[in-house]
Amino acid sequence: MTDSRWLPPIVRTLPTLAALGALSVVLASVARLGFATGLAIGLAGLAVAALLSVAREGQFRSVAPAPLLLSLGTLAASAPLSALAEITAGVAGVTVLAWIANDPFRPPWGVLRGALGWGVPGLAVGLAWVSSFLLPPSAAPVGVAGALLAATVIALAVLFAEPERASGGPASTI
Amino acid sequence: MRGTPAPAAPLRWRARTFLLVGGGLLAIALGVALTQPALLFLGLPLLLAPLGAVVYGAPRRPEATLTWVVDGSGPIVDVEGRIEVAPPARAEDVEVRFARPPALAERSVPRVRREGNAIGFTLAWRADEPTIVPVPAPRVVWSDPAGLLERAVAMEVPSLVVERYPPELSRIGTVRLERTIALPGETRSRRIGATGEFFGIREAAPSEPPRRVNWRASARAGRLLANEFQLDRTGDVLLLLDARPSGQGRANDARLLGLAAAAAAGVADGFLREKARVGVGVFGEFLDAVPLAAGRTQRLRIRRTLLRARLATDAGPPERCAVAVRRQFPPGVTTILFSSLAGDEGEHLITFLRRRGFPVIVVSPSPLPLQRPDALLSAAEEVLVHRMARLVRRDRLARVWQEAPVVDWEDYWSLAGLVDLLRRPGRWGRRAG
């Protein structure tokens, strides 16, 4: 499907692409791979993902996040233990979701309409980061994080088994 | 009162969701294995992405109404449509995917416009040859902004058919057909039309051809007036399609059958417009027949039969076709046989039909324009092969001419030969029986 929008498809994704580029630069600068190598990996993943996202064939568009996740994963895996690297990786994950919502072949402002789609994970990332750095070190936060992770996995399993639970619509009682 | 509504289409996760969740799980697993917290932070939002899609909220039963029309003329096919999305679903969340009939080529990418809670679209296609083909319904799905969840939108789809046939067929109805029986059923023998004996003068319609306008009367009255004529319509015509495989290969045979179906639709349309009775038979292994009748309903019946005409896997014997035609149609009815005559079976069919009393006119879509250059042959050899194929076809048509008149249909956008042949009954060749 193509929209008769006045902006070319790739231009409409530029804000989120720029944010992802900036986050890749930050990750590359702290990664142990070296800045040049890290930057090359980050930008290559970004470029391939951007090109796939504007392909006419739907199957290419659906796998567009894969090269981006690969490059960000590589950079995050080689990052040192630091608060900056962790929050950058978390924000990068949230920005990937915002970039996906900014589909150039759908009506504009998808990133705002789909704010819940990246806002909820963003909130979770923020809480996790704050709790890991601001709370006193003890076994309790580990237990809380483990329980949260287990709950997420269970919720996902239920949703994948029965997507109808996600369905909205009018309330059954007035 | 509306009946029980159909059950809502199920919600489905798209492939992208599995990609994100898989990536998230992999990142978290690697983060734990490598004791790398940055990977955990990268994986967490990806793992939570489906929850975000769920929170967005999918409508239980998204519904929409589709209205669409086919426009354009000749090879140009424009489909204009509008999809009205019913609340609570919103047009921004609805995706439309179009399927193009294989017989048509794309002139430009589909144009989609969003107007309030409606989606307008324009599909620009091109028919490289005459065709009659249904337009597949667009797939309309609701999806969250990130495209992780989807649900098909319930929509009633009015049938839409692209019909493109040679323009000469639009005036084939003026041909006087042979009377099959003395009183051909409900067909009126006299009516007002475009040709025949002068009947009177009426107000001219905006689309009136200039030759039908009575210019003297118009000058006197100060407004456009057109002549009316009283004409006799008494004829019947049978359109018979040979849907048996020949030696041309399935793809070419299917294309030739498609051409024949398009031409048959044009001929039927032209005669039915003039209140003649038209019957159709499609013979593959067996005969699929629409008995002789007139009117709009008959047009729909014929169209439905032509749309479902498919190339047969096994060829039925020609005598079976002649016997079946004799059971369904009265002998003596003007019979237009559409056959590529690529094999000997086509010739035999003409013989058997004539023996059963059907005066046959053959319209033969030529397979020569469908021949593709062979990569193994040089240009000179290619020319030679083409000349030989042309000679073989000419020889075959000459043999068929001994049985029945043949229209060699090589320029697919013109059937002037058929109209000329029908207009001159003296040229019909041998009579049946």
Interface residues (C-beta under 8 A of the other chain):
Chain A: M1 T2 D3 S4 R56 G58 S62 V63 P65 A66 L69 L72 G73 A76 A77 A79 L81 A85 E86 I87 T88 A89 G90 A92 G93 V94 V96 L97 I100 A101 D103 R106 P107 G110 V111 R113 G114 L116 G117 W118 G119 V120 P121 G122 A124 V125 A128 W129 S132 L149 T152 V153 A155 L156 L159 F160 P163 E164 R165 A166 S167 G168 G169 P170
Chain B: P10 L11 R12 W13 R14 A15 R16 L19 L20 V21 G23 G24 L26 A27 I28 L30 L34 Q36 P37 A38 L39 L40 F41 L42 G43 L44 P45 L46 L47 L48 A49 P50 L51 G52 A53 V54 V55 Y56 G57 A58 P59 R60 R61 P88 A91 E92 D93 E95 V96 R97 F98 V109 P110 R111 V112 R113 R114 D144 P145 A146 G147 L148 L149 R151
